Amino acid sequence: MRLVGVLFVAMIFGLFLPVPSWAQGIIRDAEIEAAARDWSDPIFTAAGLNAQDVNIHLINDRSMNAFVTRGQNMFLHTGIILNAKKLNELKGVIAHETGHMADGHLARSDDAMKKAMRPMILTMGLGILAAVAGAPDAGAAIMSKAQEVGMVTFFAHSRVQEAAADQAAAKYMEATGQSGTGLLTFFERFRFQEIISGAKRYPYFLNHPLSSERINALQARVETSPYNAVEDSPEDLHKLKMVQAKIIGFLEPPQTTFNLYPETDDSQPARYARAIANHQAATTKIALEQIAELLNEEPDNPYFNELFGQILFESGRAEQALPYHRRAVELRPESALLRLNLAQALIASDTPENIEIAVEHLKKVLVREVDNSFAWYELSVAYERQGKVAQAKLATAEQSYAMGDYFRAQSFAQRALMELPQGTTEWRRANDITLVIAADPRIRRQMTQRRRR
């Protein structure tokens, strides 16, 4: 699991701001992302969307929230995954957000979005100032509040759209042979947030105004579905529990994980969570023993292989990690993240043969995820090890461009241009980066401000 240090609100709205290390991040994890796609893609298809065009982003935030933005981006907080008592609830939320996307609610809300951005930009600015002043924790809290301020303002006008998204969600769930009761029970479980004065209110219900009329209308629609009584399959429920265990194991303090999953709990999710927590607590021997036990049960589980390799790699045993990362890629060759893990271990082993193989894997990763800044970074390292300095500079320019650091991107692209053979594909790409940066007025303003600072 990786936490990508990105100001995701800035990315959503095209704000070109510095990226502080303390910001809430986007989680990248092969297993969680694969599960999210399995749960979501049939719903996207039922809504008439091309599932591959919809991007799902997982946000490291225990608050319960989910939202979509223009460009077919769906954001799920870890909190909404952890609060799901059954998978059908989470799927219901996903279907609801898909309703916003498919019905073009965002495209018809430009004025509301502009109004929402004003307080958000101001609050985000305060967050940055707090961090610069030496109070990163305060900065992080303000940044978190910035998202809430902006999104609440944006959704405050949309009660009619919320009701329409409810009905669309019920339709998509029915079209995929699933019950729509999950969204209904999700609403009812947290309904008190709307009616109890002074209660802590979750961002999801601030962003998605709830009403008795909405619940009643949704209930009437769901009860007419022939799939109303369909329950989660044991396999789906197990997958949800494994995802929840992984999130808790990686993102909570180890002792919290041990309290939530005591030794008396011998279920696979509990053992998974404890193994991850032991890895986080640096009790590596125990973590490896626990993952080995899971691997013995499921030797063809790509994510158990991945975790075993990750623990070995992060404990300085890159060579020993290679067979497990190779096996993970063999089992899920379409996963860019599993392939990236393998490439990282190959580079760390530092043999010419392995570095050459790593370059090929990284190129395949970047075909799937051209904006993966970490993959570009690893490629720059591999090229440097091979003595391909100009290609390393171009990869660094690509990394910087993907991260929104256009000043650095332009600098390295210009250096690469001076060293790459003119007219080659790589030379043209370096030239494209410099031309795009020079032509974009927003980027020019950002770079001018940076020079002044």
Summary of the structure (lengths in Angstrom):
residues: 453
radius of gyration: 23.3
end to end distance: 35.1
largest distance: 68.4
contacts: 1516
relative contact order: 0.07
helix: 70%
strand: 4%
